[in-house]
């Protein structure tokens, strides 16, 4: 099943829609004209003209022949080496950029460790634009930005990101001015949504719930290969499901929310005494989690207990998600992925104890990079939705 990241791409004309359908079909690999006609619901006689147009735009090319019992089938494939999709990621402790071609092959990437909240919005956008310029070999076909907070994806506005201390940030407009691209070319989405999209692309499942851990906790849902965002784009915000009625006070005003147990700072407080090197933010999320896993393997009981209790809390919250949304797969992403060896089983146990807890539980194989990979995929969607844009954006 094709994974789009959008509910449905709007097309300027029926022919543009047909071009888009053919281009999307080729995203899965080389196909013959007969296969393309069948997959796209087109008359076989219409396919050669569409392929000629896509070839002329530099988007497809011949891919040899497939032998058969009768006449060999001539194949075509994506030809997107000069189509650059740019994924950007903003996290509390880093900025990242990744550029792929149309097939999803990574061409370049870069990461800058930085205290993003301390930079502020304007300087943060300056740094992100500079990082983008360092990896882009030419004009991008599209740009998508992953951010940790509530996002109005239709307006490309980050409404609120507590970890960044940004509110009502018009990300698309700010980046467009710095990168000299139209704001319409820039999509902005929640990091958990994009993590879920990346997992679907990787084949983890067509109907999955992605739970990402970091300085905050967020969830993203993919159903039928498409991100489900909800009426206002805030679907999947599971951090305030109550998991411990006697737990700590949450900034939202309630008690015992998942957020109070599962953000990285809370886990490390449970795993080590004040003043312990685990609380030093300098190594970043990956470095601090690596130190924690080392301690567990060396037999640190306090660290092991903290991670097990985290798994129980995740399982309690996810049981509600599974009951309501019925995903096939639950993916533990973000820093949870690095702790999958110890988290997956307690989550499974909690889900199995409930009548509807049948979802498979896995740790993300993409780790902290999942939202960035999802962003690059979403960036390419602009051209897949409207192949006629190739004339404007491809060198």
BALOBA-1460 file (C-alpha; in Angstrom, 3 decimals):
// residues 395
<rec num="1" residu="x" x="0.000" y="0.000" z="0.000"/>
<rec num="2" residu="x" x="1.261" y="3.457" z="-0.887"/>
<rec num="3" residu="x" x="2.131" y="5.662" z="2.054"/>
<rec num="4" residu="x" x="1.316" y="9.288" z="1.389"/>
<rec num="5" residu="x" x="1.238" y="11.152" z="4.683"/>
<rec num="6" residu="x" x="-1.779" y="13.112" z="3.469"/>
<rec num="7" residu="x" x="-5.500" y="12.453" z="3.431"/>
<rec num="8" residu="x" x="-5.728" y="13.082" z="-0.298"/>
<rec num="9" residu="x" x="-3.667" y="15.154" z="-2.665"/>
<rec num="10" residu="x" x="-5.577" y="17.862" z="-4.503"/>
<rec num="11" residu="x" x="-4.898" y="17.835" z="-8.228"/>
<rec num="12" residu="x" x="-5.165" y="20.713" z="-10.649"/>
<rec num="13" residu="x" x="-6.687" y="18.552" z="-13.431"/>
<rec num="14" residu="x" x="-7.618" y="14.954" z="-14.252"/>
<rec num="15" residu="x" x="-4.391" y="14.616" z="-16.248"/>
<rec num="16" residu="x" x="-2.316" y="15.842" z="-13.306"/>
<rec num="17" residu="x" x="-4.130" y="13.275" z="-11.147"/>
<rec num="18" residu="x" x="-3.229" y="10.532" z="-13.631"/>
<rec num="19" residu="x" x="0.407" y="11.637" z="-13.757"/>
<rec num="20" residu="x" x="0.469" y="11.571" z="-9.963"/>
<rec num="21" residu="x" x="-1.101" y="8.101" z="-9.855"/>
<rec num="22" residu="x" x="1.527" y="6.688" z="-12.213"/>
<rec num="23" residu="x" x="4.391" y="8.344" z="-10.348"/>
<rec num="24" residu="x" x="3.114" y="7.059" z="-6.991"/>
<rec num="25" residu="x" x="2.765" y="3.537" z="-8.347"/>
<rec num="26" residu="x" x="6.416" y="3.570" z="-9.387"/>
<rec num="27" residu="x" x="7.423" y="4.460" z="-5.841"/>
<rec num="28" residu="x" x="7.165" y="0.737" z="-5.037"/>
<rec num="29" residu="x" x="9.649" y="-0.260" z="-7.764"/>
<rec num="30" residu="x" x="9.879" y="-0.860" z="-11.563"/>
<rec num="31" residu="x" x="6.609" y="-1.750" z="-13.312"/>
<rec num="32" residu="x" x="5.437" y="-2.562" z="-16.818"/>
<rec num="33" residu="x" x="2.857" y="-0.509" z="-18.680"/>
<rec num="34" residu="x" x="0.276" y="-3.231" z="-18.142"/>
<rec num="35" residu="x" x="0.951" y="-3.241" z="-14.412"/>
<rec num="36" residu="x" x="0.716" y="0.536" z="-14.250"/>
<rec num="37" residu="x" x="-2.636" y="0.525" z="-16.047"/>
<rec num="38" residu="x" x="-4.010" y="-2.059" z="-13.619"/>
<rec num="39" residu="x" x="-2.690" y="-0.386" z="-10.467"/>
<rec num="40" residu="x" x="-3.803" y="3.092" z="-11.461"/>
<rec num="41" residu="x" x="-7.171" y="2.121" z="-12.939"/>
<rec num="42" residu="x" x="-6.206" y="3.532" z="-16.333"/>
<rec num="43" residu="x" x="-6.783" y="2.378" z="-19.890"/>
<rec num="44" residu="x" x="-3.592" y="0.759" z="-21.141"/>
<rec num="45" residu="x" x="-3.651" y="3.103" z="-24.141"/>
<rec num="46" residu="x" x="-3.357" y="6.099" z="-21.779"/>
<rec num="47" residu="x" x="-0.183" y="4.933" z="-20.068"/>
<rec num="48" residu="x" x="2.393" y="5.563" z="-22.863"/>
<rec num="49" residu="x" x="1.441" y="9.235" z="-23.107"/>
<rec num="50" residu="x" x="1.635" y="9.710" z="-19.355"/>
<rec num="51" residu="x" x="5.021" y="7.988" z="-19.229"/>
<rec num="52" residu="x" x="6.298" y="10.126" z="-22.094"/>
<rec num="53" residu="x" x="5.334" y="13.264" z="-20.178"/>
<rec num="54" residu="x" x="6.911" y="12.030" z="-16.947"/>
<rec num="55" residu="x" x="10.061" y="11.025" z="-18.846"/>
<rec num="56" residu="x" x="10.234" y="14.454" z="-20.405"/>
<rec num="57" residu="x" x="10.067" y="15.986" z="-16.946"/>
<rec num="58" residu="x" x="12.979" y="13.827" z="-15.810"/>
<rec num="59" residu="x" x="10.905" y="11.768" z="-13.373"/>
<rec num="60" residu="x" x="10.891" y="8.273" z="-14.917"/>
<rec num="61" residu="x" x="13.166" y="6.224" z="-17.173"/>
<rec num="62" residu="x" x="13.322" y="2.775" z="-18.834"/>
<rec num="63" residu="x" x="14.344" y="-0.052" z="-16.500"/>
<rec num="64" residu="x" x="15.030" y="-2.926" z="-18.899"/>
<rec num="65" residu="x" x="12.748" y="-5.846" z="-19.641"/>
<rec num="66" residu="x" x="11.165" y="-8.619" z="-17.593"/>
<rec num="67" residu="x" x="11.275" y="-12.012" z="-19.341"/>
<rec num="68" residu="x" x="8.031" y="-13.960" z="-19.566"/>
<rec num="69" residu="x" x="6.372" y="-16.863" z="-21.338"/>
<rec num="70" residu="x" x="5.192" y="-14.556" z="-24.064"/>
<rec num="71" residu="x" x="6.398" y="-11.133" z="-25.095"/>
<rec num="72" residu="x" x="8.899" y="-9.639" z="-22.572"/>
<rec num="73" residu="x" x="7.555" y="-6.708" z="-20.538"/>
<rec num="74" residu="x" x="9.360" y="-3.397" z="-20.798"/>
<rec num="75" residu="x" x="9.757" y="-1.829" z="-17.381"/>
<rec num="76" residu="x" x="9.948" y="1.777" z="-16.215"/>
<rec num="77" residu="x" x="11.153" y="3.171" z="-12.892"/>
<rec num="78" residu="x" x="11.532" y="6.422" z="-10.997"/>
<rec num="79" residu="x" x="14.321" y="8.678" z="-12.167"/>
<rec num="80" residu="x" x="14.617" y="11.152" z="-9.371"/>
<rec num="81" residu="x" x="18.317" y="11.766" z="-8.765"/>
<rec num="82" residu="x" x="17.845" y="15.467" z="-9.475"/>
<rec num="83" residu="x" x="14.686" y="15.788" z="-7.357"/>
<rec num="84" residu="x" x="15.715" y="16.759" z="-3.833"/>
<rec num="85" residu="x" x="13.375" y="16.279" z="-0.880"/>
<rec num="86" residu="x" x="14.501" y="18.040" z="2.289"/>
<rec num="87" residu="x" x="13.523" y="16.805" z="5.737"/>
<rec num="88" residu="x" x="14.283" y="19.018" z="8.736"/>
<rec num="89" residu="x" x="13.950" y="18.217" z="12.431"/>
<rec num="90" residu="x" x="13.820" y="20.515" z="15.437"/>
<rec num="91" residu="x" x="14.367" y="18.871" z="18.822"/>
<rec num="92" residu="x" x="15.152" y="20.358" z="22.215"/>
<rec num="93" residu="x" x="18.833" y="19.449" z="21.965"/>
<rec num="94" residu="x" x="19.523" y="19.352" z="18.225"/>
<rec num="95" residu="x" x="18.699" y="20.486" z="14.714"/>
<rec num="96" residu="x" x="18.909" y="17.986" z="11.860"/>
<rec num="97" residu="x" x="18.646" y="18.020" z="8.070"/>
<rec num="98" residu="x" x="18.390" y="15.165" z="5.596"/>
<rec num="99" residu="x" x="18.052" y="15.263" z="1.824"/>
<rec num="100" residu="x" x="16.860" y="12.359" z="-0.317"/>
<rec num="101" residu="x" x="16.176" y="11.839" z="-3.989"/>
<rec num="102" residu="x" x="12.751" y="10.924" z="-5.320"/>
<rec num="103" residu="x" x="13.242" y="7.224" z="-4.550"/>
<rec num="104" residu="x" x="14.043" y="7.968" z="-0.901"/>
<rec num="105" residu="x" x="17.782" y="7.351" z="-1.195"/>
<rec num="106" residu="x" x="19.657" y="9.483" z="1.337"/>
<rec num="107" residu="x" x="22.012" y="11.918" z="-0.389"/>
<rec num="108" residu="x" x="23.304" y="13.875" z="2.595"/>
<rec num="109" residu="x" x="22.491" y="14.676" z="6.210"/>
<rec num="110" residu="x" x="23.784" y="16.813" z="9.049"/>
<rec num="111" residu="x" x="23.055" y="17.381" z="12.735"/>
<rec num="112" residu="x" x="23.931" y="20.254" z="15.041"/>
<rec num="113" residu="x" x="23.821" y="19.753" z="18.824"/>
<rec num="114" residu="x" x="22.414" y="22.926" z="20.364"/>
<rec num="115" residu="x" x="20.072" y="24.172" z="23.088"/>
<rec num="116" residu="x" x="17.236" y="25.174" z="20.787"/>
<rec num="117" residu="x" x="15.136" y="26.870" z="23.470"/>
<rec num="118" residu="x" x="18.116" y="29.071" z="24.387"/>
<rec num="119" residu="x" x="18.515" y="30.092" z="20.740"/>
<rec num="120" residu="x" x="14.985" y="31.416" z="20.463"/>
<rec num="121" residu="x" x="12.730" y="31.130" z="17.439"/>
<rec num="122" residu="x" x="14.416" y="33.579" z="15.059"/>
<rec num="123" residu="x" x="17.979" y="32.391" z="15.683"/>
<rec num="124" residu="x" x="16.756" y="28.797" z="15.671"/>
<rec num="125" residu="x" x="15.327" y="29.323" z="12.186"/>
<rec num="126" residu="x" x="18.598" y="30.946" z="11.093"/>
<rec num="127" residu="x" x="20.534" y="27.885" z="12.250"/>
<rec num="128" residu="x" x="18.068" y="25.467" z="10.679"/>
<rec num="129" residu="x" x="18.215" y="27.289" z="7.341"/>
<rec num="130" residu="x" x="22.015" y="27.233" z="7.436"/>
<rec num="131" residu="x" x="21.971" y="23.493" z="8.099"/>
<rec num="132" residu="x" x="19.561" y="22.993" z="5.186"/>
<rec num="133" residu="x" x="21.827" y="24.933" z="2.869"/>
<rec num="134" residu="x" x="24.770" y="22.740" z="3.865"/>
<rec num="135" residu="x" x="23.084" y="19.522" z="2.656"/>
<rec num="136" residu="x" x="21.028" y="20.708" z="-0.339"/>
<rec num="137" residu="x" x="22.725" y="20.193" z="-3.722"/>
<rec num="138" residu="x" x="20.045" y="22.219" z="-5.510"/>
<rec num="139" residu="x" x="16.494" y="23.582" z="-5.227"/>
<rec num="140" residu="x" x="14.243" y="21.206" z="-3.245"/>
<rec num="141" residu="x" x="11.012" y="19.754" z="-4.631"/>
<rec num="142" residu="x" x="9.576" y="20.121" z="-1.153"/>
<rec num="143" residu="x" x="10.526" y="20.672" z="2.473"/>
<rec num="144" residu="x" x="8.975" y="19.196" z="5.605"/>
<rec num="145" residu="x" x="9.818" y="20.144" z="9.180"/>
<rec num="146" residu="x" x="9.392" y="17.879" z="12.201"/>
<rec num="147" residu="x" x="8.720" y="19.694" z="15.478"/>
<rec num="148" residu="x" x="7.914" y="18.455" z="19.017"/>
<rec num="149" residu="x" x="4.593" y="20.073" z="19.798"/>
<rec num="150" residu="x" x="1.043" y="20.872" z="18.745"/>
<rec num="151" residu="x" x="0.986" y="21.655" z="15.044"/>
<rec num="152" residu="x" x="-1.658" y="23.154" z="12.810"/>
<rec num="153" residu="x" x="-0.413" y="21.265" z="9.756"/>
<rec num="154" residu="x" x="-2.887" y="22.950" z="7.392"/>
<rec num="155" residu="x" x="-1.456" y="26.376" z="8.276"/>
<rec num="156" residu="x" x="2.105" y="25.071" z="8.773"/>
<rec num="157" residu="x" x="2.166" y="26.710" z="12.204"/>
<rec num="158" residu="x" x="3.623" y="25.279" z="15.415"/>
<rec num="159" residu="x" x="0.981" y="26.229" z="17.978"/>
<rec num="160" residu="x" x="2.892" y="25.278" z="21.100"/>
<rec num="161" residu="x" x="6.093" y="23.394" z="21.906"/>
<rec num="162" residu="x" x="6.876" y="23.454" z="25.645"/>
<rec num="163" residu="x" x="10.334" y="21.922" z="25.158"/>
<rec num="164" residu="x" x="11.278" y="24.740" z="22.772"/>
<rec num="165" residu="x" x="9.262" y="27.496" z="24.449"/>
<rec num="166" residu="x" x="7.853" y="28.421" z="21.034"/>
<rec num="167" residu="x" x="4.230" y="29.424" z="20.570"/>
<rec num="168" residu="x" x="2.322" y="30.239" z="17.352"/>
<rec num="169" residu="x" x="5.531" y="29.932" z="15.337"/>
<rec num="170" residu="x" x="4.912" y="30.392" z="11.609"/>
<rec num="171" residu="x" x="7.622" y="27.918" z="10.662"/>
<rec num="172" residu="x" x="6.839" y="27.766" z="6.933"/>
<rec num="173" residu="x" x="6.929" y="31.517" z="6.478"/>
<rec num="174" residu="x" x="10.086" y="31.956" z="8.525"/>
<rec num="175" residu="x" x="11.972" y="29.258" z="6.612"/>
<rec num="176" residu="x" x="10.624" y="30.327" z="3.228"/>
<rec num="177" residu="x" x="12.158" y="33.768" z="3.648"/>
<rec num="178" residu="x" x="15.512" y="32.289" z="4.651"/>
<rec num="179" residu="x" x="15.678" y="29.581" z="1.962"/>
<rec num="180" residu="x" x="14.127" y="31.605" z="-0.868"/>
<rec num="181" residu="x" x="11.375" y="29.087" z="-1.561"/>
<rec num="182" residu="x" x="7.587" y="29.570" z="-1.542"/>
<rec num="183" residu="x" x="5.928" y="28.942" z="1.799"/>
<rec num="184" residu="x" x="3.567" y="26.535" z="0.009"/>
<rec num="185" residu="x" x="6.554" y="24.245" z="-0.581"/>
<rec num="186" residu="x" x="7.077" y="23.777" z="3.188"/>
<rec num="187" residu="x" x="5.053" y="21.359" z="5.325"/>
<rec num="188" residu="x" x="5.223" y="21.315" z="9.126"/>
<rec num="189" residu="x" x="4.133" y="18.369" z="11.239"/>
<rec num="190" residu="x" x="4.404" y="16.852" z="14.686"/>
<rec num="191" residu="x" x="7.428" y="14.620" z="15.228"/>
<rec num="192" residu="x" x="5.340" y="11.634" z="16.332"/>
<rec num="193" residu="x" x="3.169" y="11.858" z="13.205"/>
<rec num="194" residu="x" x="6.282" y="11.810" z="11.063"/>
<rec num="195" residu="x" x="7.792" y="8.994" z="13.104"/>
<rec num="196" residu="x" x="4.625" y="6.974" z="12.462"/>
<rec num="197" residu="x" x="4.848" y="7.779" z="8.756"/>
<rec num="198" residu="x" x="8.478" y="6.638" z="8.615"/>
<rec num="199" residu="x" x="7.596" y="3.350" z="10.295"/>
<rec num="200" residu="x" x="4.795" y="2.729" z="7.799"/>
<rec num="201" residu="x" x="7.196" y="3.425" z="4.938"/>
<rec num="202" residu="x" x="9.682" y="0.989" z="6.462"/>
<rec num="203" residu="x" x="7.038" y="-1.736" z="6.354"/>
<rec num="204" residu="x" x="6.286" y="-1.954" z="10.064"/>
<rec num="205" residu="x" x="2.557" y="-1.865" z="9.339"/>
<rec num="206" residu="x" x="-0.210" y="-0.020" z="7.492"/>
<rec num="207" residu="x" x="-2.193" y="0.509" z="10.698"/>
<rec num="208" residu="x" x="0.097" y="1.454" z="13.542"/>
<rec num="209" residu="x" x="0.388" y="3.695" z="16.559"/>
<rec num="210" residu="x" x="3.800" y="5.283" z="17.152"/>
<rec num="211" residu="x" x="4.711" y="6.433" z="20.649"/>
<rec num="212" residu="x" x="7.760" y="8.689" z="20.693"/>
<rec num="213" residu="x" x="9.760" y="9.472" z="23.810"/>
<rec num="214" residu="x" x="12.009" y="12.475" z="24.315"/>
<rec num="215" residu="x" x="11.833" y="15.631" z="26.389"/>
<rec num="216" residu="x" x="8.083" y="15.086" z="25.994"/>
<rec num="217" residu="x" x="5.882" y="12.168" z="24.912"/>
<rec num="218" residu="x" x="3.827" y="12.139" z="21.737"/>
<rec num="219" residu="x" x="1.863" y="9.710" z="19.612"/>
<rec num="220" residu="x" x="1.103" y="9.391" z="15.923"/>
<rec num="221" residu="x" x="-1.414" y="7.181" z="14.135"/>
<rec num="222" residu="x" x="-1.174" y="5.806" z="10.615"/>
<rec num="223" residu="x" x="-4.190" y="3.981" z="9.194"/>
<rec num="224" residu="x" x="-4.234" y="2.538" z="5.713"/>
<rec num="225" residu="x" x="-0.863" y="4.146" z="5.097"/>
<rec num="226" residu="x" x="-2.127" y="7.672" z="5.873"/>
<rec num="227" residu="x" x="-1.451" y="9.908" z="8.884"/>
<rec num="228" residu="x" x="-4.640" y="10.610" z="10.837"/>
<rec num="229" residu="x" x="-4.331" y="14.073" z="12.370"/>
<rec num="230" residu="x" x="-7.830" y="14.757" z="13.699"/>
<rec num="231" residu="x" x="-10.012" y="17.817" z="13.172"/>
<rec num="232" residu="x" x="-7.391" y="20.288" z="14.433"/>
<rec num="233" residu="x" x="-4.266" y="18.249" z="13.759"/>
<rec num="234" residu="x" x="-3.716" y="17.261" z="17.383"/>
<rec num="235" residu="x" x="-4.614" y="13.547" z="17.249"/>
<rec num="236" residu="x" x="-2.261" y="11.211" z="19.103"/>
<rec num="237" residu="x" x="-1.434" y="13.514" z="22.010"/>
<rec num="238" residu="x" x="-1.381" y="10.768" z="24.646"/>
<rec num="239" residu="x" x="0.943" y="12.390" z="27.171"/>
<rec num="240" residu="x" x="-1.942" y="13.320" z="29.450"/>
<rec num="241" residu="x" x="-3.566" y="9.922" z="29.815"/>
<rec num="242" residu="x" x="-3.626" y="9.214" z="33.571"/>
<rec num="243" residu="x" x="-1.420" y="6.258" z="34.501"/>
<rec num="244" residu="x" x="-0.858" y="6.821" z="38.243"/>
<rec num="245" residu="x" x="-3.608" y="8.448" z="40.355"/>
<rec num="246" residu="x" x="-1.111" y="8.939" z="43.203"/>
<rec num="247" residu="x" x="1.620" y="10.251" z="40.925"/>
<rec num="248" residu="x" x="3.157" y="13.680" z="40.490"/>
<rec num="249" residu="x" x="1.451" y="16.875" z="39.465"/>
<rec num="250" residu="x" x="1.523" y="17.529" z="35.715"/>
<rec num="251" residu="x" x="1.935" y="21.040" z="34.233"/>
<rec num="252" residu="x" x="-1.474" y="20.509" z="32.639"/>
<rec num="253" residu="x" x="-2.969" y="20.638" z="36.152"/>
<rec num="254" residu="x" x="-3.843" y="16.980" z="36.472"/>
<rec num="255" residu="x" x="-2.158" y="14.246" z="38.509"/>
<rec num="256" residu="x" x="-0.265" y="11.173" z="37.320"/>
<rec num="257" residu="x" x="-0.254" y="11.868" z="33.576"/>
<rec num="258" residu="x" x="1.939" y="9.682" z="31.379"/>
<rec num="259" residu="x" x="4.051" y="12.785" z="30.728"/>
<rec num="260" residu="x" x="5.107" y="12.867" z="34.393"/>
<rec num="261" residu="x" x="6.479" y="9.334" z="34.132"/>
<rec num="262" residu="x" x="7.747" y="9.003" z="30.590"/>
<rec num="263" residu="x" x="9.637" y="12.131" z="29.570"/>
<rec num="264" residu="x" x="13.387" y="11.534" z="29.661"/>
<rec num="265" residu="x" x="14.065" y="13.805" z="32.633"/>
<rec num="266" residu="x" x="11.469" y="11.967" z="34.732"/>
<rec num="267" residu="x" x="12.970" y="8.590" z="33.862"/>
<rec num="268" residu="x" x="16.478" y="9.708" z="34.760"/>
<rec num="269" residu="x" x="15.275" y="11.133" z="38.086"/>
<rec num="270" residu="x" x="13.831" y="7.720" z="38.885"/>
<rec num="271" residu="x" x="16.984" y="5.948" z="37.684"/>
<rec num="272" residu="x" x="19.658" y="7.951" z="39.549"/>
<rec num="273" residu="x" x="20.131" y="10.174" z="42.590"/>
<rec num="274" residu="x" x="20.488" y="13.970" z="42.260"/>
<rec num="275" residu="x" x="23.974" y="14.993" z="41.167"/>
<rec num="276" residu="x" x="24.523" y="11.729" z="39.286"/>
<rec num="277" residu="x" x="26.245" y="12.133" z="35.872"/>
<rec num="278" residu="x" x="23.090" y="10.756" z="34.233"/>
<rec num="279" residu="x" x="21.499" y="14.155" z="34.837"/>
<rec num="280" residu="x" x="24.185" y="16.018" z="32.871"/>
<rec num="281" residu="x" x="22.460" y="17.250" z="29.677"/>
<rec num="282" residu="x" x="25.737" y="17.665" z="27.750"/>
<rec num="283" residu="x" x="25.711" y="14.216" z="26.057"/>
<rec num="284" residu="x" x="22.249" y="14.849" z="24.637"/>
<rec num="285" residu="x" x="19.363" y="12.380" z="24.549"/>
<rec num="286" residu="x" x="21.291" y="9.606" z="22.808"/>
<rec num="287" residu="x" x="24.300" y="9.908" z="25.087"/>
<rec num="288" residu="x" x="22.255" y="9.924" z="28.287"/>
<rec num="289" residu="x" x="20.179" y="6.928" z="27.225"/>
<rec num="290" residu="x" x="23.347" y="5.061" z="26.242"/>
<rec num="291" residu="x" x="24.718" y="5.648" z="29.756"/>
<rec num="292" residu="x" x="21.466" y="4.351" z="31.212"/>
<rec num="293" residu="x" x="21.514" y="1.169" z="29.136"/>
<rec num="294" residu="x" x="25.134" y="0.557" z="30.137"/>
<rec num="295" residu="x" x="24.127" y="0.745" z="33.800"/>
<rec num="296" residu="x" x="21.285" y="-1.704" z="33.358"/>
<rec num="297" residu="x" x="23.595" y="-4.197" z="31.658"/>
<rec num="298" residu="x" x="26.081" y="-3.802" z="34.506"/>
<rec num="299" residu="x" x="23.370" y="-4.723" z="37.033"/>
<rec num="300" residu="x" x="22.257" y="-1.317" z="38.346"/>
<rec num="301" residu="x" x="18.995" y="-2.300" z="40.041"/>
<rec num="302" residu="x" x="17.674" y="1.237" z="40.478"/>
<rec num="303" residu="x" x="18.102" y="1.937" z="36.765"/>
<rec num="304" residu="x" x="16.505" y="-1.387" z="35.790"/>
<rec num="305" residu="x" x="13.534" y="-0.806" z="38.099"/>
<rec num="306" residu="x" x="12.973" y="2.694" z="36.718"/>
<rec num="307" residu="x" x="12.884" y="1.408" z="33.148"/>
<rec num="308" residu="x" x="10.574" y="-1.481" z="34.062"/>
<rec num="309" residu="x" x="8.162" y="0.908" z="35.787"/>
<rec num="310" residu="x" x="8.282" y="3.112" z="32.731"/>
<rec num="311" residu="x" x="7.271" y="0.095" z="30.633"/>
<rec num="312" residu="x" x="4.310" y="-0.549" z="32.914"/>
<rec num="313" residu="x" x="3.210" y="3.089" z="32.660"/>
<rec num="314" residu="x" x="3.502" y="2.991" z="28.876"/>
<rec num="315" residu="x" x="1.487" y="-0.217" z="28.797"/>
<rec num="316" residu="x" x="-1.307" y="1.307" z="30.895"/>
<rec num="317" residu="x" x="-1.541" y="4.338" z="28.595"/>
<rec num="318" residu="x" x="-1.254" y="2.255" z="25.442"/>
<rec num="319" residu="x" x="-4.035" y="-0.085" z="26.561"/>
<rec num="320" residu="x" x="-6.412" y="2.866" z="26.239"/>
<rec num="321" residu="x" x="-4.989" y="3.690" z="22.811"/>
<rec num="322" residu="x" x="-5.347" y="0.097" z="21.627"/>
<rec num="323" residu="x" x="-8.915" y="-0.157" z="22.950"/>
<rec num="324" residu="x" x="-9.976" y="3.013" z="21.140"/>
<rec num="325" residu="x" x="-7.915" y="2.936" z="17.933"/>
<rec num="326" residu="x" x="-7.317" y="-0.805" z="17.359"/>
<rec num="327" residu="x" x="-3.905" y="-0.571" z="15.624"/>
<rec num="328" residu="x" x="-2.194" y="-3.716" z="14.368"/>
<rec num="329" residu="x" x="1.167" y="-2.560" z="15.711"/>
<rec num="330" residu="x" x="2.367" y="-0.323" z="18.528"/>
<rec num="331" residu="x" x="5.830" y="1.107" z="17.846"/>
<rec num="332" residu="x" x="8.013" y="2.420" z="20.665"/>
<rec num="333" residu="x" x="10.033" y="5.238" z="19.141"/>
<rec num="334" residu="x" x="12.298" y="8.076" z="20.175"/>
<rec num="335" residu="x" x="14.426" y="7.229" z="23.200"/>
<rec num="336" residu="x" x="12.019" y="4.361" z="24.009"/>
<rec num="337" residu="x" x="13.474" y="2.470" z="21.033"/>
<rec num="338" residu="x" x="16.944" y="2.353" z="22.599"/>
<rec num="339" residu="x" x="15.378" y="0.828" z="25.715"/>
<rec num="340" residu="x" x="13.242" y="-1.625" z="23.760"/>
<rec num="341" residu="x" x="15.098" y="-4.604" z="25.207"/>
<rec num="342" residu="x" x="13.563" y="-3.746" z="28.597"/>
<rec num="343" residu="x" x="10.393" y="-1.849" z="27.632"/>
<rec num="344" residu="x" x="8.673" y="-4.064" z="25.074"/>
<rec num="345" residu="x" x="7.879" y="-6.938" z="27.436"/>
<rec num="346" residu="x" x="6.198" y="-4.934" z="30.248"/>
<rec num="347" residu="x" x="4.153" y="-3.095" z="27.619"/>
<rec num="348" residu="x" x="3.091" y="-6.428" z="26.098"/>
<rec num="349" residu="x" x="2.149" y="-7.771" z="29.535"/>
<rec num="350" residu="x" x="-0.070" y="-4.752" z="30.256"/>
<rec num="351" residu="x" x="-1.784" y="-4.998" z="26.884"/>
<rec num="352" residu="x" x="-2.301" y="-8.757" z="27.176"/>
<rec num="353" residu="x" x="-4.064" y="-8.282" z="30.518"/>
<rec num="354" residu="x" x="-6.870" y="-6.400" z="28.769"/>
<rec num="355" residu="x" x="-9.525" y="-7.956" z="26.532"/>
<rec num="356" residu="x" x="-8.660" y="-5.904" z="23.429"/>
<rec num="357" residu="x" x="-4.899" y="-5.755" z="23.888"/>
<rec num="358" residu="x" x="-4.019" y="-7.706" z="20.757"/>
<rec num="359" residu="x" x="-1.655" y="-5.247" z="19.071"/>
<rec num="360" residu="x" x="1.897" y="-6.327" z="18.351"/>
<rec num="361" residu="x" x="4.502" y="-4.258" z="20.229"/>
<rec num="362" residu="x" x="7.879" y="-3.492" z="18.659"/>
<rec num="363" residu="x" x="10.764" y="-1.103" z="19.201"/>
<rec num="364" residu="x" x="11.438" y="1.239" z="16.301"/>
<rec num="365" residu="x" x="14.362" y="0.243" z="14.131"/>
<rec num="366" residu="x" x="14.786" y="3.887" z="13.125"/>
<rec num="367" residu="x" x="15.272" y="5.200" z="16.673"/>
<rec num="368" residu="x" x="15.563" y="8.943" z="17.068"/>
<rec num="369" residu="x" x="15.860" y="9.441" z="13.281"/>
<rec num="370" residu="x" x="12.340" y="8.253" z="12.472"/>
<rec num="371" residu="x" x="10.714" y="11.732" z="12.424"/>
<rec num="372" residu="x" x="13.476" y="13.064" z="10.170"/>
<rec num="373" residu="x" x="12.996" y="10.201" z="7.702"/>
<rec num="374" residu="x" x="9.270" y="10.775" z="7.784"/>
<rec num="375" residu="x" x="9.818" y="14.472" z="7.094"/>
<rec num="376" residu="x" x="11.897" y="13.726" z="3.988"/>
<rec num="377" residu="x" x="9.180" y="11.402" z="2.707"/>
<rec num="378" residu="x" x="6.515" y="14.037" z="3.313"/>
<rec num="379" residu="x" x="8.659" y="16.635" z="1.526"/>
<rec num="380" residu="x" x="8.730" y="14.466" z="-1.603"/>
<rec num="381" residu="x" x="4.934" y="14.207" z="-1.496"/>
<rec num="382" residu="x" x="4.628" y="17.684" z="-2.986"/>
<rec num="383" residu="x" x="6.043" y="16.438" z="-6.293"/>
<rec num="384" residu="x" x="4.249" y="13.082" z="-6.150"/>
<rec num="385" residu="x" x="0.968" y="14.957" z="-5.709"/>
<rec num="386" residu="x" x="1.677" y="17.260" z="-8.648"/>
<rec num="387" residu="x" x="4.416" y="16.058" z="-11.050"/>
<rec num="388" residu="x" x="4.021" y="19.190" z="-13.173"/>
<rec num="389" residu="x" x="5.977" y="21.062" z="-10.486"/>
<rec num="390" residu="x" x="9.115" y="19.339" z="-11.781"/>
<rec num="391" residu="x" x="9.609" y="22.149" z="-14.291"/>
<rec num="392" residu="x" x="9.858" y="24.671" z="-11.468"/>
<rec num="393" residu="x" x="12.027" y="22.808" z="-8.985"/>
<rec num="394" residu="x" x="14.303" y="20.362" z="-10.834"/>
<rec num="395" residu="x" x="17.638" y="21.410" z="-12.276"/>
